[in-house]
Amino acid sequence: MRVGVGVLCVLFLVLPRVPVAYPLYLIASMAIIHLEWTNKQAWWMILSLATFFAASFGLNNSLYDVSPTGFLLQLALLAPLLLFIAGFKVRVTQDEAVTLIRLLNLVIFLLSLVNLVVNWNFPFQLPYFDFLPDAYAAFYDRGGAKIVTIIGLFGLLIEIYTHQPRNRMALAAMLVAACNFILPSYIMGILCGVAAMGLVSFGMRTSWIVVVGLLLSLLVLEDRWNAVADAWFEDWGMPPKIYAFVLVWDYLSQQPLLLLIGTGLGQFSSEASIWSSELFSEFTKAVELPGFFMSEHHELAFKDASKIWMFDYWALSSSANKPYGTISSLIAEMGLPVSAIIALLFYLRIQALNSSYRRFAKVVLLSSAALMLVDSWADQPWFSFLILLCSPFLKRPGSVAEYVPVAEPAIPPRLATSIPIETSFESPLAQELREIAPVRVDINTATIGKMLKELDGMDRSLAFAIVNYRFVHGFFDEVEDLKKIKSVTDQFLERNRSLLVVSRPLRLDL
């Protein structure tokens, strides 16, 4: 990925959170996704989901008053995460992903300090004493503190769990990410992140960082717990996050069809439905678009719950008290079967991690699941961008070649014994190197593990690219054909030329 494109993506993501900026947020995520036309499995999955969403909305439109613009907006907001789940690759390498997350955290850190100095007279006035810590929110305005917290969380996960070298730059990046994670005091995000890191970090050398973070977060959160309203317990007898699932079940169970197909995207409690809501207008900025209005599903489900904020402002203004989250919204808008499939695919996508980053997979999965359980994140462009930047550390299931190495086809023993040695399908170069090379790497049959072990300068992304090329374009005719892969340099070829061999594996149609 070009440096300018990556920097532009970061600049898009730090723009003030106004309606016209959302297309740019989505462009930042879409710019790093590689939509390969040859990835038929992923395209088939996306087509199937789009067909289901369209059919679900059509059925709901015939029975209820639903918003077509809300449906399209919500589909656009979910697009980056759905493409990730479907198996599309990203255009960034591991090093580029680390650099982008560090740059994003640094810019957010600086903008947050500027916001504190300009608008809150920092350092002459201090958070917790003179104003709420939510002001540490870059230029995202109200509700931006949780975005800053999640960006800081993923910055910490990258630094701690992806084996980054412990140099001054890495330590500075970790400190900046920790500030973004702790200082905004987004209760739900801090608890989810610290809990996930605590579960995964036992036995690691960096576990002390998690322990210190846990103690600091508990000190920071002690005062903030007072903001959690008691109105939910008084009126409904349960916390708002549990109430969210009770509300979804009560509403969908009235009509079994809704349990299967949902209420349609953008019609219940997702980001688009909240934008169009007249019940939560006190806490959201209205967006006026043709065909964009509060859906009948949203009004029927939340008309009673929304009255709480009239008596207690904190009952709905705080993220900890909103009666919806990603998982409850997905169940309501997609139905039980499809939402379960989406959750399973997300789990499989994150778990497809090589052994070197197994802890990273677990902590990303646990923190993401916890966040989506208690708050709305799947339709947030920043969350999608951060998840996509985790992809270079994954075994991407975008092609069969990533699961099944292209190796020499097996020859039945009866036929193999009848083929004389002199009719071997090796090239002259391979035959010449047979006697002099202690180790040979046949680029037409070598597995990813073989290439990583034997070749100087080989990394996992380059090994994937070589295997993928064989799968898509066929076997190499000569060593120089490696130059057809963009990431193969002349220096790499010169260092490994004595080890590289090209053979033509035998193909028999039996």
N, C-alpha and C positions, 0 to 999 in steps of 0.2 A: 504494500500500500504506500502511495506517495506521502511524503511528510506533509505537504501542503493540504492534502485531503484530510488527514488525521487532525491537524490543527484546526481546520475549518469545522470539522465535526464537533470538536471540543468547544469552539466559540459559539456554535449554534446552541449547544446544550446549556450554556451559562447565560443565555439571553433572559431578560425579565419574563416572568410567567404571565403572558397576556395571550388572548386567543390567537392573534395573528402569528405568534411564535411557534405554535404547535406543529404546523407543517414543517418548519425547520428542524424541530426536535426529531420528527419522524424521518426526515431526510438524513439526519446524522446516523440513525440506526440502519436505515436501508442502504446507506453508502458503503457499509462494511460487510454487507451480505453478498455473497457470490451466487447469483441465480443462474445456475448451470442448466441449460436446456437438456443436457444428457442425463441429468439426475431425475430419471423418470419416476422412481419410487416417491421422491419428495413432491414432485408435481402432482402425482396421482393423489397423494394424501391431502394436499392443499385443495385440489379440485373437489375431492369428496367432502371436505369440511365446508367449503364455500357453497356447495350444493345443498348441504344440510341446513346451513344458516339461512340461505335464501328460502328454502321450503318452510322452515320454522317461522320465519317472518311472514311469509305469505299466508300461512294458516292462521297466525295470530291476527294479521291484518283483516282477515275475513270475519273474525269474532270479536275483536277489541279495537279500541282507538289507539293505534300505535304510531310512533314517529319514524318515517322513512329516513329522514336525515340523521336521527339518533342512531339508527341501525348502521348507516354507512360510516358515521364518525367512529362508532365503537369498533367496527371491523377494521378501520384504518389504524386505530390505536393498538389493537391486538395483533396486527399484521407482523411486526418484527418478531414477536415471541412465537407466533404460530409458525413462521418460516424456520426459526431455530428448532422448534419441536419436530417439524417435518424432516429435518436433516440437512438443510442447506449449509454450506460452509461459509466461513468468513474470509475476508481478504487480508487479514492481519496475521503476522507471526506472533510467537510467544513474546519476543522482545518488544515488538511494536505494541502489543496489548499492555504490557507492563508500563511502557512509556506513556501511552494514552491515559491510563488510569492515574499515573503520577501527575501528568500535566493537568488533568481534570481536577484532581484534588488540590493542586497548587493554586489554580485559578479561582476555584471556589473559596479556598482559604483567604486569598488576597481580597476578593470581592466582599467576603463577609466582614473582614476587618475594615474595609472602606465604608461599608454600610454602617457599622458600629460607630466609626469616627464621625461620619457626616450626619447621620440621622439620630444618633443616641449619645453624642458627646463623650464617647469612649476615648481615653481611659479615666476621664474625670467623673463619669458615672459608670457603674459596674452592673453586669447582669446579676440577677437574683436579689440585688440590693435596691437598684433604682429602676430596673425594667426587666421584663421577662427574657429568658435566654433564647426564646424563639427568634429574637432579632438577629441572631447569628444564622442568617439564611441567605447569604449572597444577595442577589437582586430578585429573588423569587417571590418576595412579599409574603403575605399571610399563607401559612401552610408550607412554606419553603424549607422550614427547619428539617422536616422529615426527609426531604430530597437530599439535603446536605449530609444528614446522618447516614443514609444508605450509600452515598458515594464514598464517604469515609469508611464505612464498613467493608465495602469491596476492596478499597485500597489496602486496608489491614489484611484482609484474607489473601490478597495477592502477595504482599510482602512476607507474611508469616508462613504460608503453606505451599509456595511454589519454588522453594529452594533458591531464593534470590541471594546473591552474595552480600555479606554483612559489611559493606563499606559505608563511607560517610553519606553518600547519596541515598543509599537504601535506608539508613537510619533517619535521615532528614525526611524522606518520603513517608516513613512509618509515623514519625511525629506529627507531620501535617495531617495524615489520614486519621490519626487518633484524635486530634483537635476537631476535625470535621465530624467524627463519630460521636464524641462525648459532649462537646460544648452546646450544640443546639438543644440538647435535652429532649429529644424525641423518645419518650418513654418506651413505646412498643418496640421501636427499632433497636434501641440499646439492649433491652432485655432479650430480644430474639437473637441478636448477634452474639452477645456475651454467653448466652446459654448454649448456642451452637458451638462456639469456640471452646467452651468449657467441656462439652461432651467429647469433642474430637481431640483435644490437646493433651490428654493424659499421656505422660511418658515422653513428651517432646521437650527439647532443650528450651524452646521459646514459651513453654507453658507458664513461666513466671510472668510474662507479659500479659497473658490472659488473666492471671490472678490479680495483678495490679489493676488491670482494666476493670475487673469485676468490683474491686473495692472502691475505685474512683467513681464508677457508675452508680454504685449504691449510695455513695455520699451525695452525688449530684441529684439522684432521683428522690432522695428522702423528702425534700421540700415539695417536689412536683406531685407526689402522690395526693396532696391535698386538692389538686385540681380535678381529680376523678370524682364526678358527681355521684351523690347518693340517690338521685332522682330515679335512676333505673331500678335500683333495689326496692325503693319505696313503692313505685308504680307497677313494676313488672316482676319483682321478686327474683331477679337474676341479673348478672352482668350483661352489658350491651353486646358483647361478642358472642355470648351464648344465645342471647335473644335473637341475634341475626339468623341463626340456623333454625330456631323455633319459628320465627316469622316466615322463613322460606318454606318450611315443611307445612305449616298451617295453610299458607296460601296455595301452594302447588297441590296439596292433597285434596283440595276441594274439587279439582278437576284432574283426573288421572292423565289426561292427554298432556297437560303441562309438565307432569313429571317426566314424560318421555321426550318432548320437544322443547320445553322451556318456554319462556315468555318472549324470546327473541332478543338478539343483541341490542344493547342500549335502551332497554325498556323497563328494567327493574331497579338495580342499585349499582350499576357500573358507572364509570366516569362520565360517559355521555348522558346517561339518565340523570345524574346529579346536576350536570350543567343545565339541563332543561327543566329541572324541578322548581316548582313554585313553592313547595313545602320547605325546601332548604335554601331559599333564595337569600336568606340572611348571611349565609356562609359561603356562597358561591357567586361568581361573576356571571351574570346572564349573557348568553350568546344568542344573538338574533340571526337566524338563518331560515330560509324557506323550508317548510315541512318539519321544523324543529320545535317540538312542544312536549310537555309532560305527558307521558303515556298513561293510559288507564291502569295498567298494571302497577306502576309506581304509585299513583295516587291512592288506589285501593289498599295497597299493602302498607304504606307509610303515613297515612293521614292521621292515625292515632299516635304513633310514635313521635311524629314531628312536633306535637304540641308540647312536649316536655321542655324544649328550649325556651318557651315563653315564660316558664317559671324558674328555670335554672339555665343560664347562658352556657355554662360549662358542660351541660348535659349533651350537647351536640357539637360545640365548637372544637373540643379537644379530640384528637385522633383516637385516643383511648376509649372514647365514649360513643363513637359513631356506630350505629347498629347494622353495619355491613362490612364485608371484607371480600377479597378476591375469590376465595373458595365458595362462600355463600352466594356471591353474585354469579359465578360460573354455573353453579347448580341451578339457580333460578332462571338464568337466561339461556342456558344450553340444554337443560334437562339432565337427569341423573346419568343415563348411559354415556352420552358424549362427554360430559364433564369428567366422568371417571376415566374415559379413554385419554383425554387431554392430560389429566394428572399422571396417568401411567406412562405416557410418552415423554412427559417432562422428566419423570424419574429415570427412565431408561436413558434419556439423552444426557443427563448429568452424570449418571453412573458409568457411562461408556468412557471411563478414564483409565489411562495406563497406570501401572503399578507405582510409578514414580510420584504421581500426584493423587494417590488414593485418598489421603486425608483432605486434600483440597476439594475433591469431589464431595466428600461427606459433609464438610462444613458449608459449602455452597448449597447443597441440597437441604440440609437442616435449616439453615438461616432463611433460605428462600421459602421453604414450606411454612415456617413459623410466621414470616412476614405476610405471606398471602393468606394465612389463616386469620390474622387479626386486623389486617388493613387491606386497602385496595392498591395492588402493585402491578398486576399483570398488564394493565392498560396504561401504565406510566412509561413514557419514552425513556426516561433515565434508567429505570430498572431493566428494560429490554436491552439498552445499549451495554450496560454492565454485564448482563448475562452473556451477551454475544462476545464480549471481550474475554470471557472465560473459555470460549470455544477452542482457541489454539492449544489449550491444555487437554483437549478431549480427543478421543478417537472418533472422528466425525463419521457418522453413519451415512454419508452422502453417496457413497458408491460401494458396490460389492467388493471392489479391490481392497478396501480398508478392512474388510473382515476375512476375505479369502485371498491369500497371497497367490500371485500368478506364478505357478511353478510348472516344471516340466511334466506333461501328462504321463501317467503311469502306462507302461507297456506290458502287456500280458507276458508271463515268463516264457511261454511257448514261442512267441514271436521274438522276444528279446534275445534268446539264445541263438536264433537263426540270423541275427544281424551281425555281420563281421565288423571288426574294430575299424578297418579302413574306410567303412562307409559311414563313420560317425558324422553327425551333422554339425560339428564344430567348424568355426571359421579358421582360416590359416593362422590368424593371430592367436587364437585360443590354443591351437596345436603347438605353436612355437613356445608359448608360455608354459605349457604343461611341464617341461623339464626344469625351467629356471625359476619359476615363481613359487615361493613357499606357500603362499596363500592366494587363491584366486577368487574374485567376486564376479560371478556371471550376472551381468545387469539384466539379463532376460529371465533369470530364474531365482535370483537372490531374494530372500525374504527381508522384511524390514529389520528384524533382529540381526541378520547376517551383515547387512550394510552398516548398521550402527556400530557393530563390534569391530569390523575390519577396516573401514574407510576413514581416512583422516579428514576432519572437518564436516563429517556427515551429522546432520541433526534429524530429528523425527519428522519435521515438516518436509524436508528435502526427500527423505526416504518415502514418505507418503506420495510426494509428487511423482517420483520415479515409478512406483507401483501403479499409481493412477494412470500415468501415461501409457504403460504397457496394456492396461485394461482397456483404455479408450482407443488407442491408436495402433496397437499391435506391438510386436517385438522390435527391438532396435537392430539395425543392420550393421552398425559400427559404433565404436566408442564415442566418436565425434557427434553422434546423434543425440547424446545427452545435452548438447547445447541448445536443443529445441525446447528444453525446460528452462524457463526464465531464471530460476534460482541457481542454476548450475553455472559456475564461473570458470574462466580459464585457469585460475589458480587451483581450484579444486581438481580439475582434470589433470594438471601437471603433477600435483602431489600424489595422485592415486593411479596414474596411467599404468604403472607397472603391475598393479593388482587387478585392473579391470579386464574382463574377458567378455566377448560377445559370442554366443552360440545360437543356433537356430533349433529350439526344441522340436522334437518329432511330434507331429500331430497325425493320429491315425483315426479315421472314422470307421469304427468296428461295429 
